[in-house]
Amino acid sequence: MAVLDRFSMTGRTAVVTGSTRGLGRAFARALAEAGANVVIVGRDASAAAEVEAELQDLGVGVLTVLADVTRRDDIERLLDETVARFGRADVLVNNAGACIHKPALEVTDDEWREVMSVNVDGLWMASQVFGRHMIERGAGAIVNVGSMSASIVNRPQWQPAYNASKAAVQHLTRSLAAEWAPLGVRVNAIAPGYMHTDMAPVDDPRFHRHWIEDTPQERAGEPDELGPAMVFLASDASSFMTGSVLTIDGGYSVF
């Protein structure tokens, strides 16, 4: 197979949680540009409709499923609707996430649970539901969206719940990869740095000193810069790769 052909996603179906905006939207578009059918997952119907129209222009199959990743019944319905439309799910991108910027002593129990519910519990349930489907088929790829915050402590803002959740995501990635490798399912993750999204106010002057000046490339990343890495991990281009975390942070975590 020619090297570029290994990146092709033609004929495959990718489910992308949290794909109505930000990184998830960029991942959905990248996978569609590589030829994949895409299942858009989110809770905002109008935003989902906008993404669906954008992807349909690329000539691939597109399905929108409004779902809450913290509810197992929603995830099971997501799989059922995906299979009913496309016959199978080849790729699961666990992108949905939540973050709270607060010092540890100010984080409430409800805030802690909110972050863990989306970032860890939702990812776990989706991986379990879709992982079972992939194992039954003997093939599949799961790509988790971690963060450089899994291995560094961000400043000047404090975000202990988010940091802990992303550390859990990246170690769960390794755990599932080890267990499911003999069964034909690969599990990898990407760890973005500061990106231009709604979740990260990278243009706020308060954060420029630490977020931008401390990044060797001296800028924030753009969501579409993560797209090629997502296609790599979802496709046969990474066929001998599982349990790995790709850090894409402009060099931030080298210091």
MIDOSE-1310 file (N, C-alpha, C; in nm, 2 decimals, decimal comma, always signed):
residues 255
mavl	+0,08/-0,12/+0,00/+0,00/+0,00/+0,00/+0,09/+0,13/+0,00; +0,06/+0,22/-0,09/+0,13/+0,34/-0,09/+0,11/+0,42/+0,04; +0,22/+0,50/+0,08/+0,21/+0,56/+0,21/+0,09/+0,65/+0,23; +0,06/+0,73/+0,14/-0,05/+0,82/+0,16/-0,19/+0,75/+0,16
drfs	-0,19/+0,63/+0,09/-0,32/+0,55/+0,10/-0,35/+0,50/+0,24; -0,24/+0,49/+0,32/-0,27/+0,44/+0,46/-0,35/+0,54/+0,54; -0,35/+0,66/+0,50/-0,42/+0,77/+0,57/-0,57/+0,77/+0,53; -0,60/+0,70/+0,42/-0,74/+0,71/+0,37/-0,84/+0,65/+0,47
mtgr	-0,95/+0,72/+0,49/-1,06/+0,67/+0,58/-1,18/+0,64/+0,49; -1,17/+0,63/+0,36/-1,28/+0,60/+0,28/-1,35/+0,47/+0,31; -1,48/+0,48/+0,33/-1,56/+0,36/+0,36/-1,57/+0,33/+0,51; -1,50/+0,41/+0,59/-1,51/+0,38/+0,74/-1,60/+0,49/+0,80
tavv	-1,64/+0,45/+0,92/-1,73/+0,54/+1,00/-1,67/+0,58/+1,13; -1,66/+0,71/+1,15/-1,60/+0,77/+1,27/-1,71/+0,84/+1,35; -1,71/+0,81/+1,48/-1,80/+0,88/+1,58/-1,72/+0,97/+1,66; -1,76/+1,10/+1,66/-1,68/+1,20/+1,73/-1,77/+1,27/+1,83
tgst	-1,74/+1,25/+1,96/-1,82/+1,31/+2,06/-1,78/+1,46/+2,08; -1,87/+1,54/+2,12/-1,84/+1,68/+2,14/-1,80/+1,75/+2,01; -1,86/+1,71/+1,90/-1,81/+1,76/+1,77/-1,89/+1,87/+1,71; -1,97/+1,94/+1,79/-2,05/+2,06/+1,74/-1,97/+2,19/+1,75
rglg	-1,85/+2,19/+1,80/-1,77/+2,31/+1,81/-1,62/+2,27/+1,84; -1,54/+2,37/+1,83/-1,40/+2,36/+1,88/-1,32/+2,24/+1,82; -1,24/+2,17/+1,91/-1,16/+2,07/+1,86/-1,24/+1,96/+1,79; -1,35/+1,92/+1,85/-1,43/+1,81/+1,80/-1,48/+1,84/+1,66
rafa	-1,52/+1,96/+1,63/-1,56/+2,00/+1,50/-1,44/+1,99/+1,40; -1,32/+2,03/+1,44/-1,21/+2,02/+1,36/-1,17/+1,87/+1,33; -1,19/+1,78/+1,43/-1,16/+1,64/+1,42/-1,26/+1,58/+1,32; -1,39/+1,62/+1,33/-1,49/+1,56/+1,24/-1,46/+1,60/+1,10
rala	-1,42/+1,73/+1,08/-1,39/+1,77/+0,94/-1,27/+1,70/+0,88; -1,17/+1,69/+0,97/-1,04/+1,62/+0,92/-1,07/+1,47/+0,88; -1,15/+1,40/+0,96/-1,19/+1,27/+0,92/-1,27/+1,26/+0,80; -1,36/+1,36/+0,78/-1,45/+1,36/+0,66/-1,36/+1,39/+0,54
eaga	-1,27/+1,48/+0,55/-1,18/+1,51/+0,44/-1,10/+1,39/+0,40; -1,07/+1,30/+0,50/-1,00/+1,18/+0,47/-1,09/+1,07/+0,41; -1,22/+1,10/+0,40/-1,31/+1,01/+0,34/-1,40/+0,94/+0,43; -1,40/+0,96/+0,56/-1,48/+0,88/+0,65/-1,62/+0,94/+0,66
nvvi	-1,72/+0,85/+0,68/-1,85/+0,89/+0,72/-1,84/+0,93/+0,86; -1,91/+1,04/+0,90/-1,89/+1,09/+1,04/-2,03/+1,10/+1,11; -2,02/+1,06/+1,24/-2,14/+1,08/+1,33/-2,11/+1,19/+1,42; -2,18/+1,30/+1,41/-2,17/+1,42/+1,49/-2,24/+1,39/+1,62
vgrd	-2,18/+1,42/+1,73/-2,24/+1,40/+1,86/-2,23/+1,52/+1,95; -2,34/+1,57/+2,00/-2,34/+1,68/+2,09/-2,48/+1,70/+2,15; -2,50/+1,82/+2,21/-2,63/+1,85/+2,27/-2,70/+1,97/+2,21; -2,63/+2,04/+2,13/-2,68/+2,16/+2,07/-2,72/+2,13/+1,92
asaa	-2,86/+2,13/+1,90/-2,91/+2,09/+1,77/-2,87/+2,18/+1,66; -2,88/+2,31/+1,69/-2,85/+2,41/+1,59/-2,70/+2,41/+1,55; -2,61/+2,39/+1,64/-2,47/+2,38/+1,61/-2,44/+2,26/+1,54; -2,51/+2,15/+1,57/-2,49/+2,02/+1,50/-2,53/+2,03/+1,36
aeve	-2,64/+2,10/+1,34/-2,70/+2,12/+1,20/-2,60/+2,19/+1,11; -2,53/+2,29/+1,17/-2,43/+2,37/+1,10/-2,31/+2,28/+1,06; -2,26/+2,20/+1,15/-2,15/+2,11/+1,12/-2,19/+2,00/+1,02; -2,31/+1,95/+1,03/-2,36/+1,85/+0,94/-2,36/+1,91/+0,79
aelq	-2,41/+2,03/+0,78/-2,41/+2,09/+0,64/-2,27/+2,11/+0,59; -2,18/+2,15/+0,68/-2,04/+2,16/+0,64/-1,98/+2,03/+0,59; -2,01/+1,92/+0,66/-1,95/+1,80/+0,62/-2,01/+1,73/+0,50; -2,14/+1,76/+0,49/-2,21/+1,70/+0,37/-2,16/+1,76/+0,24
dlgv	-2,11/+1,88/+0,25/-2,05/+1,94/+0,13/-1,92/+1,87/+0,08; -1,87/+1,79/+0,17/-1,74/+1,71/+0,14/-1,78/+1,58/+0,07; -1,91/+1,55/+0,06/-1,95/+1,43/-0,01/-1,94/+1,30/+0,07; -1,94/+1,30/+0,20/-1,94/+1,18/+0,28/-2,07/+1,17/+0,35
gvlt	-2,10/+1,05/+0,41/-2,22/+1,03/+0,49/-2,21/+1,10/+0,62; -2,31/+1,16/+0,66/-2,31/+1,23/+0,79/-2,44/+1,20/+0,87; -2,42/+1,18/+0,99/-2,54/+1,15/+1,08/-2,52/+1,23/+1,21; -2,62/+1,30/+1,26/-2,62/+1,37/+1,38/-2,70/+1,29/+1,49
vlad	-2,64/+1,27/+1,60/-2,71/+1,21/+1,72/-2,69/+1,30/+1,83; -2,80/+1,36/+1,88/-2,80/+1,44/+2,00/-2,79/+1,35/+2,12; -2,69/+1,37/+2,20/-2,67/+1,27/+2,31/-2,58/+1,34/+2,42; -2,60/+1,29/+2,54/-2,52/+1,33/+2,66/-2,43/+1,21/+2,69
vtrr	-2,30/+1,24/+2,68/-2,20/+1,13/+2,70/-2,19/+1,08/+2,84; -2,26/+1,15/+2,94/-2,26/+1,10/+3,08/-2,37/+1,01/+3,11; -2,45/+0,98/+3,01/-2,56/+0,88/+3,02/-2,54/+0,76/+2,94; -2,53/+0,64/+3,00/-2,50/+0,52/+2,93/-2,61/+0,49/+2,83
ddie	-2,74/+0,52/+2,86/-2,84/+0,49/+2,76/-2,83/+0,57/+2,64; -2,78/+0,70/+2,65/-2,75/+0,78/+2,53/-2,64/+0,72/+2,45; -2,54/+0,67/+2,51/-2,43/+0,62/+2,44/-2,47/+0,49/+2,37; -2,55/+0,41/+2,43/-2,60/+0,29/+2,37/-2,69/+0,32/+2,25
rlld	-2,77/+0,42/+2,26/-2,85/+0,47/+2,15/-2,76/+0,52/+2,04; -2,65/+0,59/+2,07/-2,56/+0,64/+1,98/-2,50/+0,53/+1,89; -2,46/+0,42/+1,95/-2,41/+0,31/+1,88/-2,52/+0,25/+1,79; -2,64/+0,23/+1,85/-2,75/+0,17/+1,77/-2,78/+0,25/+1,65
etva	-2,78/+0,39/+1,66/-2,81/+0,47/+1,54/-2,70/+0,47/+1,44; -2,58/+0,46/+1,49/-2,46/+0,46/+1,40/-2,47/+0,33/+1,32; -2,49/+0,22/+1,38/-2,49/+0,09/+1,31/-2,61/+0,08/+1,22; -2,73/+0,14/+1,26/-2,84/+0,14/+1,17/-2,82/+0,21/+1,05
rfgr	-2,74/+0,32/+1,05/-2,72/+0,41/+0,94/-2,60/+0,36/+0,85; -2,49/+0,32/+0,92/-2,37/+0,29/+0,85/-2,32/+0,14/+0,86; -2,39/+0,06/+0,94/-2,35/-0,08/+0,95/-2,25/-0,11/+1,05; -2,17/-0,02/+1,09/-2,07/-0,04/+1,19/-2,00/+0,09/+1,23
advl	-1,93/+0,09/+1,34/-1,85/+0,20/+1,39/-1,70/+0,16/+1,38; -1,62/+0,22/+1,30/-1,48/+0,18/+1,29/-1,39/+0,26/+1,39; -1,43/+0,39/+1,41/-1,35/+0,48/+1,49/-1,44/+0,55/+1,60; -1,39/+0,56/+1,72/-1,45/+0,64/+1,82/-1,35/+0,75/+1,87
vnna	-1,39/+0,87/+1,86/-1,31/+0,98/+1,91/-1,38/+1,03/+2,03; -1,32/+1,01/+2,15/-1,37/+1,06/+2,27/-1,31/+1,20/+2,30; -1,39/+1,30/+2,25/-1,35/+1,44/+2,26/-1,42/+1,52/+2,36; -1,55/+1,49/+2,39/-1,63/+1,57/+2,48/-1,55/+1,60/+2,61
gaci	-1,55/+1,73/+2,65/-1,48/+1,76/+2,77/-1,53/+1,88/+2,85; -1,49/+1,89/+2,97/-1,53/+2,00/+3,06/-1,41/+2,05/+3,14; -1,41/+2,18/+3,18/-1,30/+2,23/+3,26/-1,35/+2,34/+3,35; -1,30/+2,34/+3,47/-1,33/+2,45/+3,57/-1,20/+2,51/+3,62
hkpa	-1,18/+2,64/+3,60/-1,06/+2,71/+3,65/-1,09/+2,76/+3,79; -1,04/+2,69/+3,89/-1,06/+2,73/+4,03/-0,95/+2,67/+4,12; -0,90/+2,75/+4,22/-0,81/+2,69/+4,31/-0,87/+2,57/+4,38; -0,79/+2,47/+4,43/-0,84/+2,35/+4,48/-0,94/+2,37/+4,60
levt	-0,91/+2,46/+4,69/-0,99/+2,48/+4,80/-1,13/+2,54/+4,77; -1,14/+2,59/+4,65/-1,27/+2,65/+4,61/-1,36/+2,56/+4,52; -1,31/+2,45/+4,48/-1,38/+2,36/+4,39/-1,49/+2,29/+4,48; -1,61/+2,30/+4,43/-1,72/+2,23/+4,50/-1,73/+2,08/+4,46
ddew	-1,80/+2,00/+4,54/-1,82/+1,86/+4,51/-1,89/+1,85/+4,37; -1,99/+1,94/+4,35/-2,06/+1,93/+4,22/-1,97/+1,96/+4,10; -1,89/+2,06/+4,12/-1,79/+2,10/+4,01/-1,70/+1,99/+3,98; -1,64/+1,93/+4,09/-1,55/+1,81/+4,07/-1,62/+1,70/+3,99
revm	-1,74/+1,67/+4,04/-1,81/+1,56/+3,97/-1,85/+1,59/+3,83; -1,88/+1,72/+3,80/-1,91/+1,76/+3,66/-1,80/+1,73/+3,57; -1,68/+1,77/+3,61/-1,56/+1,75/+3,53/-1,53/+1,60/+3,51; -1,53/+1,53/+3,62/-1,50/+1,39/+3,61/-1,61/+1,31/+3,53
svnv	-1,73/+1,35/+3,55/-1,84/+1,29/+3,48/-1,83/+1,29/+3,33; -1,79/+1,41/+3,28/-1,77/+1,42/+3,13/-1,64/+1,36/+3,09; -1,53/+1,41/+3,15/-1,40/+1,38/+3,10/-1,35/+1,23/+3,12; -1,40/+1,17/+3,23/-1,36/+1,03/+3,27/-1,47/+0,93/+3,25
dglw	-1,58/+0,96/+3,32/-1,69/+0,86/+3,32/-1,75/+0,85/+3,18; -1,77/+0,96/+3,11/-1,83/+0,96/+2,98/-1,74/+0,89/+2,88; -1,61/+0,92/+2,89/-1,51/+0,85/+2,80/-1,50/+0,70/+2,83; -1,51/+0,66/+2,96/-1,51/+0,52/+3,00/-1,63/+0,45/+2,94
masq	-1,75/+0,51/+2,96/-1,87/+0,44/+2,91/-1,87/+0,43/+2,76; -1,83/+0,53/+2,69/-1,83/+0,53/+2,54/-1,73/+0,42/+2,50; -1,61/+0,42/+2,56/-1,51/+0,32/+2,52/-1,56/+0,18/+2,55; -1,63/+0,16/+2,66/-1,68/+0,03/+2,69/-1,79/-0,02/+2,59
vfgr	-1,88/+0,07/+2,56/-1,99/+0,04/+2,47/-1,94/+0,02/+2,33; -1,86/+0,11/+2,28/-1,81/+0,10/+2,14/-1,70/-0,01/+2,13; -1,62/-0,02/+2,24/-1,52/-0,12/+2,24/-1,57/-0,26/+2,23; -1,69/-0,29/+2,29/-1,75/-0,42/+2,28/-1,79/-0,44/+2,14
hmie	-1,85/-0,34/+2,07/-1,88/-0,36/+1,93/-1,76/-0,38/+1,84; -1,65/-0,31/+1,87/-1,53/-0,33/+1,79/-1,47/-0,47/+1,81; -1,47/-0,51/+1,93/-1,41/-0,64/+1,97/-1,49/-0,75/+1,90; -1,62/-0,74/+1,89/-1,71/-0,84/+1,83/-1,67/-0,84/+1,68
rgag	-1,63/-0,73/+1,62/-1,60/-0,72/+1,48/-1,45/-0,76/+1,45; -1,37/-0,75/+1,56/-1,23/-0,78/+1,55/-1,14/-0,67/+1,49; -1,20/-0,55/+1,50/-1,12/-0,43/+1,44/-1,18/-0,30/+1,49; -1,10/-0,20/+1,51/-1,15/-0,07/+1,55/-1,04/+0,02/+1,61
aivn	-1,06/+0,14/+1,61/-0,96/+0,24/+1,67/-1,04/+0,34/+1,76; -0,99/+0,36/+1,87/-1,04/+0,46/+1,97/-0,93/+0,56/+1,98; -0,97/+0,69/+1,97/-0,87/+0,80/+1,99/-0,93/+0,89/+2,10; -0,86/+0,90/+2,21/-0,90/+0,98/+2,33/-0,83/+1,11/+2,32
vgsm	-0,90/+1,22/+2,36/-0,84/+1,35/+2,36/-0,80/+1,38/+2,51; -0,67/+1,37/+2,53/-0,62/+1,40/+2,66/-0,58/+1,55/+2,66; -0,47/+1,58/+2,73/-0,42/+1,71/+2,74/-0,28/+1,71/+2,79; -0,20/+1,81/+2,76/-0,07/+1,83/+2,82/-0,08/+1,84/+2,97
sasi	-0,21/+1,88/+3,01/-0,23/+1,90/+3,16/-0,23/+1,77/+3,23; -0,23/+1,66/+3,16/-0,21/+1,53/+3,23/-0,07/+1,51/+3,29; +0,02/+1,59/+3,24/+0,16/+1,57/+3,29/+0,23/+1,70/+3,34; +0,16/+1,81/+3,32/+0,21/+1,94/+3,38/+0,10/+2,00/+3,46
vnrp	+0,14/+2,10/+3,54/+0,04/+2,18/+3,61/+0,04/+2,32/+3,55; -0,08/+2,35/+3,50/-0,10/+2,48/+3,43/-0,08/+2,60/+3,52; -0,04/+2,71/+3,47/-0,04/+2,83/+3,54/-0,07/+2,95/+3,45; -0,12/+3,06/+3,49/-0,14/+3,10/+3,63/-0,27/+3,05/+3,69
qwqp	-0,36/+3,00/+3,61/-0,49/+2,95/+3,66/-0,47/+2,81/+3,72; -0,55/+2,78/+3,82/-0,55/+2,65/+3,88/-0,67/+2,57/+3,83; -0,65/+2,44/+3,80/-0,76/+2,36/+3,74/-0,73/+2,21/+3,78; -0,73/+2,19/+3,91/-0,70/+2,05/+3,96/-0,79/+1,94/+3,91
ayna	-0,92/+1,97/+3,90/-1,01/+1,86/+3,85/-0,98/+1,82/+3,71; -0,96/+1,92/+3,63/-0,93/+1,90/+3,49/-0,80/+1,82/+3,47; -0,69/+1,87/+3,54/-0,56/+1,80/+3,53/-0,57/+1,66/+3,57; -0,64/+1,63/+3,68/-0,66/+1,49/+3,73/-0,74/+1,41/+3,63
skaa	-0,84/+1,47/+3,57/-0,92/+1,39/+3,48/-0,84/+1,35/+3,35; -0,76/+1,44/+3,31/-0,68/+1,41/+3,19/-0,57/+1,31/+3,21; -0,51/+1,32/+3,33/-0,42/+1,21/+3,37/-0,49/+1,08/+3,37; -0,61/+1,07/+3,42/-0,69/+0,95/+3,42/-0,71/+0,90/+3,27
vqhl	-0,75/+1,00/+3,19/-0,77/+0,96/+3,05/-0,65/+0,90/+2,98; -0,54/+0,96/+3,01/-0,42/+0,90/+2,94/-0,37/+0,77/+2,99; -0,40/+0,74/+3,12/-0,36/+0,61/+3,17/-0,46/+0,51/+3,14; -0,59/+0,55/+3,13/-0,69/+0,46/+3,08/-0,67/+0,42/+2,94
trsl	-0,62/+0,52/+2,86/-0,58/+0,49/+2,72/-0,48/+0,37/+2,72; -0,38/+0,38/+2,80/-0,28/+0,27/+2,80/-0,34/+0,14/+2,85; -0,43/+0,15/+2,95/-0,49/+0,03/+3,01/-0,57/-0,05/+2,90; -0,66/+0,03/+2,83/-0,75/-0,03/+2,73/-0,66/-0,08/+2,62
aaew	-0,56/-0,01/+2,58/-0,48/-0,05/+2,47/-0,41/-0,19/+2,50; -0,36/-0,20/+2,62/-0,30/-0,33/+2,65/-0,40/-0,45/+2,65; -0,52/-0,42/+2,70/-0,61/-0,53/+2,71/-0,68/-0,57/+2,58; -0,70/-0,46/+2,49/-0,77/-0,49/+2,37/-0,68/-0,51/+2,24
aplg	-0,55/-0,49/+2,26/-0,46/-0,51/+2,14/-0,48/-0,65/+2,08; -0,48/-0,76/+2,16/-0,49/-0,89/+2,10/-0,63/-0,91/+2,03; -0,72/-0,82/+2,06/-0,86/-0,84/+2,01/-0,89/-0,75/+1,88; -0,78/-0,68/+1,84/-0,79/-0,61/+1,71/-0,83/-0,46/+1,73
vrvn	-0,83/-0,41/+1,85/-0,87/-0,27/+1,88/-0,76/-0,19/+1,93; -0,73/-0,08/+1,86/-0,62/+0,01/+1,90/-0,67/+0,12/+1,98; -0,60/+0,17/+2,08/-0,65/+0,28/+2,16/-0,53/+0,37/+2,18; -0,54/+0,50/+2,13/-0,43/+0,60/+2,14/-0,50/+0,73/+2,19
aiap	-0,41/+0,83/+2,21/-0,46/+0,96/+2,26/-0,38/+1,07/+2,20; -0,43/+1,19/+2,19/-0,36/+1,31/+2,16/-0,36/+1,40/+2,29; -0,26/+1,47/+2,31/-0,25/+1,56/+2,42/-0,22/+1,70/+2,37; -0,33/+1,78/+2,35/-0,31/+1,92/+2,30/-0,26/+2,01/+2,40
gymh	-0,19/+2,12/+2,36/-0,16/+2,23/+2,44/-0,26/+2,33/+2,43; -0,22/+2,46/+2,45/-0,32/+2,57/+2,44/-0,36/+2,59/+2,30; -0,49/+2,58/+2,28/-0,55/+2,59/+2,14/-0,65/+2,70/+2,14; -0,68/+2,76/+2,02/-0,78/+2,86/+2,01/-0,92/+2,79/+2,01
tdma	-0,98/+2,78/+2,12/-1,12/+2,73/+2,13/-1,19/+2,81/+2,24; -1,32/+2,78/+2,25/-1,41/+2,84/+2,35/-1,36/+2,81/+2,49; -1,30/+2,69/+2,51/-1,26/+2,65/+2,64/-1,14/+2,72/+2,69; -1,05/+2,76/+2,60/-0,92/+2,82/+2,64/-0,92/+2,97/+2,60
pvdd	-0,93/+3,06/+2,69/-0,92/+3,21/+2,65/-0,78/+3,25/+2,62; -0,72/+3,20/+2,51/-0,58/+3,22/+2,49/-0,55/+3,37/+2,45; -0,65/+3,44/+2,41/-0,62/+3,58/+2,38/-0,64/+3,68/+2,49; -0,67/+3,63/+2,61/-0,68/+3,71/+2,73/-0,55/+3,75/+2,77
prfh	-0,52/+3,89/+2,78/-0,39/+3,93/+2,82/-0,34/+3,88/+2,96; -0,43/+3,84/+3,04/-0,39/+3,78/+3,17/-0,31/+3,66/+3,16; -0,33/+3,58/+3,05/-0,26/+3,46/+3,04/-0,15/+3,46/+2,94; -0,12/+3,57/+2,87/-0,02/+3,57/+2,77/+0,12/+3,54/+2,82
rhwi	+0,15/+3,59/+2,93/+0,29/+3,56/+2,99/+0,32/+3,41/+3,00; +0,22/+3,34/+3,06/+0,25/+3,20/+3,08/+0,20/+3,11/+2,97; +0,09/+3,14/+2,91/+0,04/+3,05/+2,80/+0,12/+3,06/+2,67; +0,15/+3,19/+2,63/+0,21/+3,21/+2,50/+0,36/+3,23/+2,51
edtp	+0,41/+3,31/+2,60/+0,55/+3,33/+2,61/+0,63/+3,21/+2,65; +0,56/+3,12/+2,73/+0,63/+3,00/+2,78/+0,62/+2,89/+2,68; +0,55/+2,91/+2,57/+0,54/+2,81/+2,46/+0,66/+2,84/+2,36; +0,75/+2,74/+2,34/+0,86/+2,77/+2,25/+0,82/+2,83/+2,11
qera	+0,71/+2,79/+2,06/+0,66/+2,84/+1,93/+0,59/+2,98/+1,95; +0,57/+3,02/+2,07/+0,52/+3,15/+2,11/+0,39/+3,19/+2,04; +0,30/+3,09/+2,04/+0,16/+3,11/+1,99/+0,08/+2,99/+2,04; -0,05/+3,01/+2,03/-0,15/+2,90/+2,06/-0,17/+2,83/+1,93
gepd	-0,22/+2,70/+1,94/-0,24/+2,62/+1,82/-0,38/+2,65/+1,77; -0,40/+2,61/+1,64/-0,53/+2,62/+1,58/-0,59/+2,48/+1,57; -0,72/+2,47/+1,60/-0,78/+2,33/+1,60/-0,75/+2,25/+1,48; -0,75/+2,31/+1,36/-0,72/+2,23/+1,24/-0,58/+2,18/+1,23
elgp	-0,49/+2,23/+1,32/-0,35/+2,17/+1,32/-0,35/+2,04/+1,39; -0,46/+2,00/+1,46/-0,46/+1,87/+1,52/-0,52/+1,76/+1,43; -0,59/+1,81/+1,32/-0,66/+1,72/+1,23/-0,57/+1,61/+1,17; -0,45/+1,65/+1,12/-0,37/+1,54/+1,06/-0,33/+1,43/+1,16
amvf	-0,31/+1,47/+1,29/-0,27/+1,37/+1,39/-0,39/+1,28/+1,42; -0,51/+1,34/+1,42/-0,63/+1,26/+1,44/-0,65/+1,16/+1,33; -0,63/+1,20/+1,21/-0,64/+1,11/+1,09/-0,54/+1,00/+1,10; -0,41/+1,04/+1,14/-0,31/+0,94/+1,16/-0,35/+0,83/+1,26
lasd	-0,40/+0,87/+1,37/-0,43/+0,77/+1,48/-0,55/+0,69/+1,44; -0,64/+0,75/+1,37/-0,77/+0,67/+1,33/-0,75/+0,58/+1,21; -0,64/+0,60/+1,14/-0,63/+0,53/+1,01/-0,52/+0,42/+1,02; -0,51/+0,35/+0,91/-0,40/+0,24/+0,90/-0,26/+0,30/+0,90
assf	-0,25/+0,43/+0,89/-0,11/+0,49/+0,90/-0,05/+0,46/+1,03; -0,13/+0,43/+1,14/-0,07/+0,41/+1,27/-0,11/+0,26/+1,31; -0,11/+0,17/+1,22/-0,15/+0,03/+1,24/-0,07/-0,04/+1,34; +0,06/+0,00/+1,37/+0,14/-0,07/+1,47/+0,16/+0,02/+1,59
mtgs	+0,06/+0,09/+1,62/+0,07/+0,19/+1,73/-0,05/+0,18/+1,82; -0,03/+0,15/+1,95/-0,14/+0,15/+2,04/-0,09/+0,18/+2,18; -0,17/+0,24/+2,26/-0,12/+0,28/+2,40/-0,03/+0,40/+2,40; -0,03/+0,48/+2,29/+0,06/+0,60/+2,28/-0,02/+0,73/+2,30
vlti	+0,05/+0,83/+2,35/-0,01/+0,96/+2,36/+0,08/+1,06/+2,28; +0,02/+1,12/+2,18/+0,09/+1,22/+2,10/+0,07/+1,36/+2,16; +0,17/+1,42/+2,21/+0,17/+1,56/+2,26/+0,19/+1,66/+2,15; +0,09/+1,75/+2,14/+0,09/+1,85/+2,03/+0,07/+1,98/+2,10
dggy	+0,17/+2,05/+2,15/+0,16/+2,17/+2,23/+0,25/+2,28/+2,20; +0,31/+2,28/+2,08/+0,40/+2,39/+2,04/+0,53/+2,39/+2,12; +0,55/+2,28/+2,19/+0,67/+2,26/+2,27/+0,65/+2,30/+2,42; +0,53/+2,34/+2,46/+0,51/+2,39/+2,60/+0,57/+2,30/+2,71
svf	+0,54/+2,17/+2,69/+0,58/+2,08/+2,80/+0,72/+2,04/+2,80; +0,81/+2,10/+2,71/+0,95/+2,06/+2,72/+1,02/+2,13/+2,84; +0,96/+2,24/+2,88/+1,02/+2,32/+2,99/+0,98/+2,26/+3,13
